[in-house]
Amino acid sequence: MPEFAPSRPVVLLPYQARWTAEYAAVAARLQAWAASAGARIEHIGSTAVPGLCAKDVIDVQLTVPDLDAAGLLQPLWQAGFRQGREWQYDQFHDLPAASPELRKLYLREPAGERRLHLHVREAGRFNARFALLFRDYLRAEPAARDEYALLKQRAAALFPTSIEGYLYLKEPVFHLIYQAATHWAALTGGQQPAEARQIAGPGKYQLRRLT
């Protein structure tokens, strides 16, 4: 295992009911921008899964029609949101890092505000679809959620002061969850949100919304 220099503490909290309300406040704040940009706002990541421990960071996916639209982020810059450091896979599901399917823009909260990550992704791309599938699968399957929580807790115990080390241990798990979640989606079918895309092409896997 590689060695990782200390960076910042890795602090996991038990699931907090307040995360839902905090996401709702962020979504309301972004609503005017989303309407003008034709964007969809979604609560993603561990804080979007009831019962799952998480770092106290609200992850929000902003799905837009075109990542290259002129002036897309200008209103967000003007509101104080700022560029954040982006963690990205070298490849995922046989997709190289340079693939448009993994491309995103990444923003942080305005200075001094509660920790927030905005993941701006393009509609129909793999990464936008997977974020929703990951969330919905863990919402639907408590056993998988609890095993993922155990892995997170052990990774945090091994790397209590290195976010890089913590993420190094977690990254392979996303690939495993992808395999399980796509099989889950194929078996359960379920109701697909009107605005969502199928996870692996027409007629194969559907996302089931459990909100």
C-alpha positions as a Markdown table, in Angstrom:
| # | Residue | x | y | z |
|---|---|---|---|---|
| 1 | Met | 0.0 | 0.0 | 0.0 |
| 2 | Pro | 1.4 | 3.4 | -0.8 |
| 3 | Glu | 2.2 | 5.9 | 1.9 |
| 4 | Phe | 0.1 | 9.1 | 2.2 |
| 5 | Ala | 1.2 | 12.3 | 3.8 |
| 6 | Pro | -1.2 | 13.9 | 6.3 |
| 7 | Ser | -3.6 | 16.3 | 4.6 |
| 8 | Arg | -6.8 | 16.9 | 6.6 |
| 9 | Pro | -8.7 | 14.9 | 9.2 |
| 10 | Val | -11.2 | 12.3 | 8.0 |
| 11 | Val | -14.3 | 12.7 | 10.3 |
| 12 | Leu | -17.3 | 10.5 | 9.7 |
| 13 | Leu | -20.6 | 11.3 | 11.4 |
| 14 | Pro | -23.5 | 9.0 | 11.9 |
| 15 | Tyr | -26.4 | 9.8 | 9.5 |
| 16 | Gln | -27.8 | 13.3 | 10.4 |
| 17 | Ala | -31.4 | 14.0 | 9.7 |
| 18 | Arg | -30.5 | 17.7 | 9.2 |
| 19 | Trp | -28.7 | 16.8 | 5.9 |
| 20 | Thr | -32.0 | 16.6 | 4.0 |
| 21 | Ala | -33.0 | 20.0 | 5.1 |
| 22 | Glu | -29.6 | 21.4 | 4.4 |
| 23 | Tyr | -29.7 | 20.0 | 0.9 |
| 24 | Ala | -33.1 | 21.5 | 0.4 |
| 25 | Ala | -31.8 | 24.9 | 1.4 |
| 26 | Val | -29.0 | 24.6 | -1.2 |
| 27 | Ala | -31.4 | 23.5 | -3.9 |
| 28 | Ala | -33.7 | 26.4 | -3.2 |
| 29 | Arg | -30.7 | 28.7 | -3.5 |
| 30 | Leu | -29.7 | 27.2 | -6.9 |
| 31 | Gln | -33.3 | 27.1 | -8.3 |
| 32 | Ala | -33.2 | 30.3 | -10.2 |
| 33 | Trp | -29.9 | 29.4 | -11.8 |
| 34 | Ala | -31.1 | 25.9 | -12.6 |
| 35 | Ala | -34.2 | 27.2 | -14.3 |
| 36 | Ser | -32.2 | 29.5 | -16.5 |
| 37 | Ala | -29.6 | 26.8 | -17.3 |
| 38 | Gly | -32.2 | 24.0 | -17.9 |
| 39 | Ala | -30.5 | 22.1 | -15.1 |
| 40 | Arg | -31.7 | 19.4 | -12.8 |
| 41 | Ile | -30.7 | 19.5 | -9.1 |
| 42 | Glu | -30.2 | 16.2 | -7.2 |
| 43 | His | -29.0 | 15.3 | -3.7 |
| 44 | Ile | -26.3 | 12.6 | -4.2 |
| 45 | Gly | -23.5 | 11.0 | -2.2 |
| 46 | Ser | -23.6 | 9.5 | 1.3 |
| 47 | Thr | -25.5 | 12.3 | 2.9 |
| 48 | Ala | -28.4 | 11.4 | 0.5 |
| 49 | Val | -28.7 | 7.9 | 1.9 |
| 50 | Pro | -30.6 | 7.6 | 5.2 |
| 51 | Gly | -28.8 | 5.6 | 7.7 |
| 52 | Leu | -25.3 | 5.9 | 6.1 |
| 53 | Cys | -22.4 | 7.6 | 7.9 |
| 54 | Ala | -20.7 | 10.3 | 6.0 |
| 55 | Lys | -18.4 | 13.3 | 6.1 |
| 56 | Asp | -20.3 | 16.4 | 6.9 |
| 57 | Val | -20.3 | 17.5 | 3.2 |
| 58 | Ile | -23.5 | 17.9 | 1.1 |
| 59 | Asp | -23.0 | 16.7 | -2.4 |
| 60 | Val | -25.2 | 18.1 | -5.1 |
| 61 | Gln | -25.4 | 17.0 | -8.7 |
| 62 | Leu | -26.3 | 19.7 | -11.3 |
| 63 | Thr | -27.2 | 18.0 | -14.5 |
| 64 | Val | -27.1 | 20.4 | -17.5 |
| 65 | Pro | -27.8 | 20.0 | -21.2 |
| 66 | Asp | -24.4 | 21.2 | -22.3 |
| 67 | Leu | -21.2 | 21.6 | -20.1 |
| 68 | Asp | -19.8 | 23.9 | -22.7 |
| 69 | Ala | -22.7 | 26.4 | -22.8 |
| 70 | Ala | -21.5 | 30.0 | -22.8 |
| 71 | Gly | -21.7 | 31.6 | -19.4 |
| 72 | Leu | -23.0 | 28.4 | -17.8 |
| 73 | Leu | -21.3 | 29.0 | -14.4 |
| 74 | Gln | -21.1 | 32.8 | -14.4 |
| 75 | Pro | -24.1 | 33.3 | -12.1 |
| 76 | Leu | -22.6 | 30.8 | -9.6 |
| 77 | Trp | -19.2 | 32.5 | -9.7 |
| 78 | Gln | -21.0 | 35.8 | -9.0 |
| 79 | Ala | -22.8 | 34.2 | -6.1 |
| 80 | Gly | -19.5 | 33.3 | -4.5 |
| 81 | Phe | -19.2 | 29.6 | -5.4 |
| 82 | Arg | -15.6 | 28.7 | -6.3 |
| 83 | Gln | -13.5 | 26.1 | -8.0 |
| 84 | Gly | -12.7 | 23.1 | -5.8 |
| 85 | Arg | -10.1 | 20.3 | -6.1 |
| 86 | Glu | -11.6 | 17.6 | -8.2 |
| 87 | Trp | -11.2 | 13.9 | -7.4 |
| 88 | Gln | -11.6 | 11.8 | -10.5 |
| 89 | Tyr | -11.0 | 8.2 | -11.4 |
| 90 | Asp | -8.2 | 7.4 | -13.8 |
| 91 | Gln | -10.8 | 5.3 | -15.5 |
| 92 | Phe | -14.2 | 3.8 | -14.6 |
| 93 | His | -16.1 | 0.9 | -16.2 |
| 94 | Asp | -13.6 | 0.7 | -19.1 |
| 95 | Leu | -13.8 | 4.5 | -19.6 |
| 96 | Pro | -10.5 | 6.4 | -19.7 |
| 97 | Ala | -10.2 | 9.6 | -17.7 |
| 98 | Ala | -10.4 | 11.7 | -20.8 |
| 99 | Ser | -13.8 | 10.2 | -21.8 |
| 100 | Pro | -16.6 | 12.8 | -22.1 |
| 101 | Glu | -18.7 | 10.2 | -20.1 |
| 102 | Leu | -16.6 | 11.1 | -17.0 |
| 103 | Arg | -16.2 | 14.9 | -17.5 |
| 104 | Lys | -17.6 | 17.3 | -15.0 |
| 105 | Leu | -17.2 | 20.7 | -13.5 |
| 106 | Tyr | -16.7 | 20.9 | -9.8 |
| 107 | Leu | -17.4 | 23.8 | -7.4 |
| 108 | Arg | -17.2 | 24.5 | -3.7 |
| 109 | Glu | -19.3 | 26.6 | -1.4 |
| 110 | Pro | -18.7 | 30.3 | -1.0 |
| 111 | Ala | -15.9 | 31.1 | 1.5 |
| 112 | Gly | -17.0 | 30.7 | 5.1 |
| 113 | Glu | -20.2 | 28.7 | 4.4 |
| 114 | Arg | -21.0 | 25.1 | 5.3 |
| 115 | Arg | -19.0 | 22.5 | 3.3 |
| 116 | Leu | -20.6 | 21.8 | -0.1 |
| 117 | His | -19.6 | 20.1 | -3.3 |
| 118 | Leu | -21.4 | 20.9 | -6.6 |
| 119 | His | -20.8 | 18.3 | -9.3 |
| 120 | Val | -21.9 | 19.8 | -12.6 |
| 121 | Arg | -22.4 | 17.0 | -15.2 |
| 122 | Glu | -23.9 | 16.6 | -18.6 |
| 123 | Ala | -27.3 | 15.0 | -19.1 |
| 124 | Gly | -27.1 | 11.4 | -20.4 |
| 125 | Arg | -23.4 | 10.9 | -19.5 |
| 126 | Phe | -22.3 | 7.8 | -17.5 |
| 127 | Asn | -21.2 | 9.8 | -14.5 |
| 128 | Ala | -24.5 | 11.6 | -14.1 |
| 129 | Arg | -26.4 | 8.3 | -14.3 |
| 130 | Phe | -24.1 | 6.4 | -12.0 |
| 131 | Ala | -24.4 | 9.0 | -9.2 |
| 132 | Leu | -28.2 | 8.4 | -9.1 |
| 133 | Leu | -27.9 | 4.7 | -9.4 |
| 134 | Phe | -25.3 | 4.5 | -6.6 |
| 135 | Arg | -27.6 | 6.6 | -4.3 |
| 136 | Asp | -30.8 | 4.7 | -5.1 |
| 137 | Tyr | -29.2 | 1.3 | -4.7 |
| 138 | Leu | -27.9 | 2.1 | -1.3 |
| 139 | Arg | -31.2 | 3.6 | -0.3 |
| 140 | Ala | -33.0 | 0.4 | -1.4 |
| 141 | Glu | -30.5 | -2.2 | 0.1 |
| 142 | Pro | -29.8 | -1.7 | 3.8 |
| 143 | Ala | -27.3 | -4.6 | 3.8 |
| 144 | Ala | -25.2 | -3.1 | 1.1 |
| 145 | Arg | -25.4 | 0.3 | 2.8 |
| 146 | Asp | -24.2 | -1.1 | 6.1 |
| 147 | Glu | -21.3 | -2.9 | 4.5 |
| 148 | Tyr | -20.3 | 0.2 | 2.7 |
| 149 | Ala | -20.5 | 2.1 | 6.0 |
| 150 | Leu | -18.2 | -0.5 | 7.6 |
| 151 | Leu | -15.6 | 0.0 | 4.8 |
| 152 | Lys | -15.8 | 3.8 | 5.3 |
| 153 | Gln | -15.3 | 3.5 | 9.0 |
| 154 | Arg | -12.3 | 1.1 | 8.6 |
| 155 | Ala | -10.7 | 3.4 | 5.9 |
| 156 | Ala | -11.1 | 6.4 | 8.2 |
| 157 | Ala | -9.5 | 4.4 | 11.1 |
| 158 | Leu | -6.5 | 3.5 | 8.9 |
| 159 | Phe | -6.1 | 7.0 | 7.5 |
| 160 | Pro | -7.5 | 9.4 | 10.1 |
| 161 | Thr | -5.4 | 12.4 | 8.9 |
| 162 | Ser | -5.2 | 11.6 | 5.2 |
| 163 | Ile | -8.1 | 12.1 | 2.8 |
| 164 | Glu | -6.0 | 10.8 | 0.0 |
| 165 | Gly | -5.5 | 7.5 | 1.9 |
| 166 | Tyr | -9.1 | 7.3 | 2.8 |
| 167 | Leu | -10.2 | 7.7 | -0.8 |
| 168 | Tyr | -7.5 | 5.2 | -2.0 |
| 169 | Leu | -9.2 | 2.5 | 0.0 |
| 170 | Lys | -12.7 | 3.5 | -1.0 |
| 171 | Glu | -12.2 | 3.8 | -4.8 |
| 172 | Pro | -12.3 | 0.1 | -5.7 |
| 173 | Val | -15.6 | -0.2 | -3.8 |
| 174 | Phe | -17.3 | 2.1 | -6.3 |
| 175 | His | -16.5 | -0.4 | -9.0 |
| 176 | Leu | -17.9 | -3.2 | -7.0 |
| 177 | Ile | -21.1 | -1.3 | -6.1 |
| 178 | Tyr | -21.5 | -0.4 | -9.8 |
| 179 | Gln | -21.6 | -4.1 | -10.6 |
| 180 | Ala | -24.1 | -4.9 | -7.8 |
| 181 | Ala | -26.3 | -1.9 | -8.5 |
| 182 | Thr | -26.7 | -2.6 | -12.2 |
| 183 | His | -27.8 | -6.1 | -11.4 |
| 184 | Trp | -30.2 | -4.8 | -8.8 |
| 185 | Ala | -31.6 | -2.3 | -11.3 |
| 186 | Ala | -32.1 | -5.1 | -13.9 |
| 187 | Leu | -33.8 | -7.3 | -11.4 |
| 188 | Thr | -36.1 | -4.7 | -9.7 |
| 189 | Gly | -37.1 | -2.6 | -12.7 |
| 190 | Gly | -39.1 | -0.1 | -10.9 |
| 191 | Gln | -40.3 | 3.4 | -11.8 |
| 192 | Gln | -37.8 | 5.4 | -13.8 |
| 193 | Pro | -37.9 | 9.2 | -13.3 |
| 194 | Ala | -39.0 | 10.9 | -16.4 |
| 195 | Glu | -35.8 | 12.9 | -16.6 |
| 196 | Ala | -33.4 | 10.1 | -15.9 |
| 197 | Arg | -31.5 | 8.0 | -18.4 |
| 198 | Gln | -31.0 | 4.3 | -18.4 |
| 199 | Ile | -27.7 | 3.3 | -16.8 |
| 200 | Ala | -26.3 | 1.0 | -19.5 |
| 201 | Gly | -28.2 | 1.7 | -22.8 |
| 202 | Pro | -31.7 | 1.4 | -24.1 |
| 203 | Gly | -33.8 | -1.4 | -22.7 |
| 204 | Lys | -31.3 | -2.8 | -20.3 |
| 205 | Tyr | -31.1 | -1.1 | -16.8 |
| 206 | Gln | -33.5 | 1.3 | -15.2 |
| 207 | Leu | -33.0 | 3.6 | -12.2 |
| 208 | Arg | -35.6 | 3.1 | -9.5 |
| 209 | Arg | -36.4 | 6.3 | -7.6 |
| 210 | Leu | -37.0 | 5.6 | -3.9 |
| 211 | Thr | -37.6 | 9.1 | -2.6 |
